[in-house]
Amino acid sequence: MKSLEVIFVAVLILSSIFFGFKQRGLTKNNIIILGINYIVLVATIIAIGANWRMIPAYIVTVIITLQVFVKPKNTMVSKNLFMKILKGVGIVLAAILMFTILKLFPIVTFPELTGKYTVGTQTFHLVDKKRKDWVEPNSRRNRELMVQVYYPAEKGTGKPSSYYENMGALSEQLSATQGLPHIVITHLGLTETHSYKNATPLKTKETFPLLLFVHGMGLYKNQNTFQLEELASQGYVVVALNITGDAATTVFPNGKRVDSTEIEYSNNSLDKHIKIWEQDASFVIDEVMKGDFDKNFKPIAKIINNDKIGMLGHSIGGATSTQMLVKDDRVKAAINMDGGLYGDPIPKNGPGKPFFLMNGETTIDFMKDANDQESKDLHELYLRNKVIGKPGVYTTIIPKANHSSFTDIASFSPIMNESGADVKAIYQLINEMVLGFFDKNLKGVNVKKLEEIQKTYPEINLIKH
């Protein structure tokens, strides 16, 4: 909960008690009290923004205003016991409602960045002229993608970046793909990030490893902002793909919008469908390495070390990272965050390159117990995960983590998480492991970081096979 919102609600409750039990009507003291309420109200709207979560508070503001201006000369409050009880119950219920909504649907805030670099971000539009778009197969339209790039930037350049540039479209589609009421995610536009839009790329002779991030099915390129900004602050250039047709929504510069399509969620279907994701990832690597698809990308391309490329992804995006690690020699290391191993079978001896499979405890339990006929696909995914533990592969199972724990969605509301889950602690742990893995395998630094994490958090069952 934002502290200013809490202060506003507290002021409203105290004012309601005063007007309900002490004095109503148009008096000097009441005007002062009412003025304080409106000052805090305006301050809250200016600092945070008007949003649906505060609707009960806005209603209470109207009610206490009426206590002053309706029958302004009548300053006496009712002494009837029933009325006192009724007002008391009303104030208590209003207080519970206001605080509960703020608690269940907070304004998302991400942990402060720990790296030494300021983070810049830019969005780019890519067109693959060698492929036709599968979403509209009869349109003869080329495959188009949007990517979000995070990079070390010059301090003091750019302007604070919004969480997502087309928040209206995203909130509509997240409502559809995640089963959330539309209204409860409209306030995501108030989310504050730690990156700066169109900031000047760092002017340095140093180059940084490139990381490709791939989102989960029905999600979006910015879904791991808590992680991608942190990686950029630590000296990585991160390119986050938005898989057109499988992302929640994709909005192109000309305003064209492509929402997620209906696909079959069987293992067999996804094993085939993931090849589109692989092609998208390979195309983006091609374009990034050439670096000339957009004049604004050229300064970023200059600080990328194309010989040190890693991938990470969530869910089917994690599976895509796994496939790319095996199939694309340019990808030197990869992380799969809570993703089933869809696609072609992994070689019997393992990926053959540094690989890290992260899972949530809830996900593993869910797949492990899904052994009836109806859920045999889930159990098969569990068995696929079990055989990945080949020499050099890291695996971990994070307690109290579920599928959403590896994304920003865990911050949207406590109802998205397991009971007792500490979202910030899980974020910190994930970031430490991801950074430790890529630092070791792409930079050759902090080579014992994962072993240190293993000793510090024995409960996560971090294993190097």
N, C-alpha and C positions, 0 to 999 in steps of 0.2 A: 504494500500500500504506500502511495506517495504521502509524505508527511503533511503536505499542505491540504490534501483531501481529508486526512484524519482530523486535522485542526478544524477544518470547515464543519465536518460532521459533529465534532465535539461542541463547537460554538452553537450549532443549531440545537443540539440536545439541551444545553444549558439555557438557551433562550426560550425553548419550548417549555421547560420547567418553570421559568420565571413568569412567562405570559400565561401559563396554565394555572399556576397556583399562587402567584404573588400579585401581579398587577397587569391589566391589559389597557387598551385605549391609547389615545394620543397624549402622551406625557413626555416631558423632556428626557427622562431616563430611558423611556421606551424608544424614543427616536435615536438616542445614542446607541442602544443595544441593537436596534434594527440596522443602523448604519454600519456597525461592526460586522454584522452578518453579510451585508452586501459588499463591504470592502474585501472580506475574505473570499466571498463568491467570485468577485471580479478577478482577484489575484489568482484564484485557482484556475479560472478559465484562461487567463493570459499565460500563466506558467505551464499549464498542462493541456488545456483545451477542453471544450465542452464535449461530453460524451455520454452515452446511454447509461453507464454505470452510476452516474450522479443524478439520474432522473428522480429517484426517491428524495434525494436531498433538495433538488429544485422544488419538488412539491411541498416539502416541509417549509422551505423558504417562503413560498406563497401563503401557506397556512398561517405562519407567524406574522406575515405582513398584514393579513386580514385581521389578526387579533389587535392590530394597532389602528387600522383605518376603518373597519366596520364598527359602527357605533363608537366613534372616537371619544365621545364625552363620557362613556360608561367605562370607568376604570376598575370597577369591582369585579372580582372573579367569583364564580359560583362556589358556595360553601356546601352545596348538596353532596352528601357522601357518595351517592351513586355516580354523580358527575366527576367527582375527584378520582374515583376508582377507574372510570371510563377513560379519563384523560391520562392517568398514570399508565394504564395498560397500552393505550395508543402510543405514548412516548417510548415505552419499552420496546414495543413491536417495531416501531419506526427505526429505533436505534439498532436493533438486531438486524433488520433488513439492510440498512445502509452499510453497516460494518461487514456484514456477510458478503454482500455483493463486491465490496472493495477487496475482501480477502480472497474470494473465489475467482475473481477476474481482475487481477492486478495489471497496472501498466507495466509492460515487460521492460526490465532493465538487465543489462548484461554486465558480467564482472569487468572491472577495470583491466585494461590490457597490461601485460607484464613485460612486453618486449620494449626495446629501445627506439623502435622506429615509429614515426607517425604513419598512419594508414590512409592511403588514398583509394578511391574506388571509382570505376567507370563502367558503363554498360555499353556493349558493342553488339552489332548486328552482323551475322555471318551468313553467306549464301554459298551453298555447295552446288556449283554449276554442273557437276558430274552426276548428281543424283536427283531423282524426282521425289516429291514429297509423298509419303505413304498415307498421310492423313486425308488428302484429297487426290487420290490416284488418277482420276480422270481429268484433272485440271491442267496437267503438264507443267505444274508449278515446281520450281526447283526447291530442294530442301533448304529451309531457313532455320536458323537458330539464334537465340539471344544468349549472351554470356555476361556474367558479372566478374570483373577483375578487381582483386585487392592487391595492393603493392606498397612497398616502402616509399614514403613520399616526403617532400620538403615540408618542414614544419611551417605552419602559418599560411599555407596555401589551400585553396578549395573552400568549400562551405560544408557545414554539417550535413551528412547524408541521411536521407529518409530511409526507413526500413525497407520499403518496397515502393517502386515508382508508380505502380498502378494498383493501389491498395483496394479500390472498389472492386476491380475484377478479381483480385486474389481472394478477398473476403467472401465474395459470392461463391467462388469455386471451392474454397476450403470448406465452406458450409456444406457443399454438395459431396465432396470427396471424403471428408472426415466425419460427416454426420453431426456437425455442430450447428445450432441455431444461428442464422446469419447475424443477428443483432449482437451476439456475444463475442464476435471477433472483429466488429467494425472499429473498435478502439485500438487495434494493432497499429494503425497509422500513427499513433502517439508514441510508439516505441522509439527510444533514443539509441543511436548507434555510436560507435567510437571511430568511425571512418569519415573521410572528407571527400565529397563529390568533386571530381575533376581536379583533384590536387595534383600539383606538379610532381612527376616521378622523381625519386631521389637522384640528385646529380652526383654521380660517383663512378669510379672506374671498377668498383666491385660489382660482381654479378651474383644473382640469387637463384636457388633452385626453383623450378616450376612445379606447382602442384595442381592437378586437375581434380575438381570436386564434382561428384554426380549425386543429385538428390534422389529421394525415394519416389516410388510410383504415386502419382497424384499429388506430389508436393511441388517444390519450387527451388530455384537456384539459391535463394538467400536463406534457406531453411536452417542452415548451420552458422548463422552470423556470429554466434557466441564463439565459434571455433575458427572460422575463416579470418576474421579480423585479428584474432590472437596470433595465428600463424604468420600473417603478413607483418605484424609488429615484431615478430621474431626473425624476420629476414627471409621470407618466402614470397614469391609471386603466386597468387592463387587465382585460377580461372574456374569459375563455377558455371557449369552448363545448365541450360534450361531445355529439357528434352521436349521439343514441340510435339504436341499430341498426347504425351504421357505426363507432362507437367500439369499442375492444377490449371494454369493458364499461361499463355504466352502472348504478349502484346508487342507488336513490331512498331518501328518508328513511324510508319504511315498510318498507325491506328488500327491496323488489322489485328484481330484477336482470335486465337485458336485455343479453345478449352480442351480439357482432357477427354479422351475418347473411351468408349466402352471396349474392354478387351477381356479375354478369358483368363482367369487366374489359376489355371492348372499348371503343374510343373512342366508338362509337355509343351503347352502353349508359350509359357514364359521362357523356356529353354530356346525356343525359336525366336521369340520377339526381342530378346535381349541383343540379338545381332544388330538390330537397328541402333541400339544404344552404343554398341561397340563401334559401329561405323561413324556415328556422331562424334564419339570421343577421338577416334583416329583422325577425322577431318579437322577437329579443333586443334589437335596437336600440330597437324600440318600447317594450319594457318598461323598459329602462334609462333612456330619456328621460322616461318617466312617473315612474319611481322609486318607485312605491308598492306593488310586488308583495310586499314583505317589510319589516317594521318595521326590521329590522337593516340593510337596504340604504339607507334614507332618509338617514342621515348621510353615506353614501358619495355618494349622488346629489347632495347639496348641493355637493360639491367637483368635480363634473364639468362641463366646458364642452361643452354639447351642440351647439355650433356648430363644434366642432373634433373631428371623428371620423375615425379612420383604421382600416385593417384590415391584418392580416398573417396569413399561414398557410403551412403546409407541405404539399407534395404537392397532393392534391385540395383541401385547405384553402386552399392558395395560389391554386388555380384559382377557388375560391369568392370569395376576396378580390378577384380580378381582375374577376369577373362583377359583384360588388356595386359596385365602383368605377364601372363603366360604367353600371349600371342604377339605382343609388340615389343621389340627389342629396345625401343626408346624408353619404355617405362622400367625404371630400375627398382622400384619398391612400391608396395601398395597396402592399403588398409581397407578392410571390409567391416563396416560398422553395422552389426545386427542384420546382415543380409544373408538370405539363403543362397547356396552356391548354384545358381541357375546358369544355364549355358552348356557348352561342351564339357565333358568330364575332365576333371583336373588330372594331369599326368600322375601315374602311379607313384612316382618319386616326389610328388609335390610340385609347387610352382617353379622351383629351381632358382628363385630370387627371393629377397627379403619380403615376407608377407606377415600380416598381423590380422587375425580374425577376432573381433570384439563382439561379445554377445551380452544381452541383458539376462539376468537370472529368470525373469518372467518368460522371456521368449524361449529360452532353452527348456524350461519346465513345460511350456505350452506345446512345443514341438515333440518333446520326449513322451508326453502322455497322450499325444494324438495318434493312438495306435488302432483305432477302429477303422472300418472300411471307408466311412465318410471322410475321415481325416488322414487317409494314408499318404496324401501328398505332403502334408506337414511332417509326418513321421519320416518320410523319405528324406526331407530336407535335414532333419536331425541326423540321419545316418550319413548324409553327405558331409555335414559339418564334422562328424566324428572322425572321418578318414583323412581330414586335411592336415592332421598333426604330424607332418613329416619333418625331418631334420632341418633346423633353421627357421621353422615357422613358430610365431608367437600366437598364443591364444589366451583369452581371459573371459571370465564371466563376472559381470559387475552385480553385486547384491542390490536388490530393490530397484533395479533398472528394468524398464520395459522397452518396447520398440520406439516409443516417443522420446525416451530419455537421451537419445543420441542426437536430438534435434532441438531447435528453439521451441517447438510445440510443448515441451515439458514446462516451459516458463509461462505458457498461456494461462494455465489454471491448475490448482492442486488436484482437481478431479481427473486430470490427464495422467496422474502418476500413481505409483503404488503407495500404499499406506506406509508412512514413516520415511518416505524417500526424501533425501536432502538434495534438491536439484542443483544448487550451487556447488555442493561438494562433488556431485557426480560430474558436472561440467568441468570442474577443476581437474579431477582425476582423468577424464577423457583427454583433456588438453595436454596434460603432462605426459600421458602415454603416447599420444600422437606426435607430440613434439620430440620426445625422446627417441621414438622410432625413426622419424625422418632425419633428425639431427645426426643420428648414428649412421644411417645408410645413405644419406645424400650429402651431408656436410662432413662426416667423419669426426664429429665432436660429441661430447656428452655420451660417450660410448657405453658407459655403465649406468645410464639413467634408468633404464627399464629394470635392471637388477636392483637398483635402489628402491624403485617403486614396489617391486616384488617384496622386498623386506619390510617396507613401511606399511603396505596394505596386503598382508597375507590372505585376507578374506576374499580378494578378487581372483584368486587362483590363477595368477599370471604365470604362464608356463612357456619356456623356450624348449621346443621339442628337439 
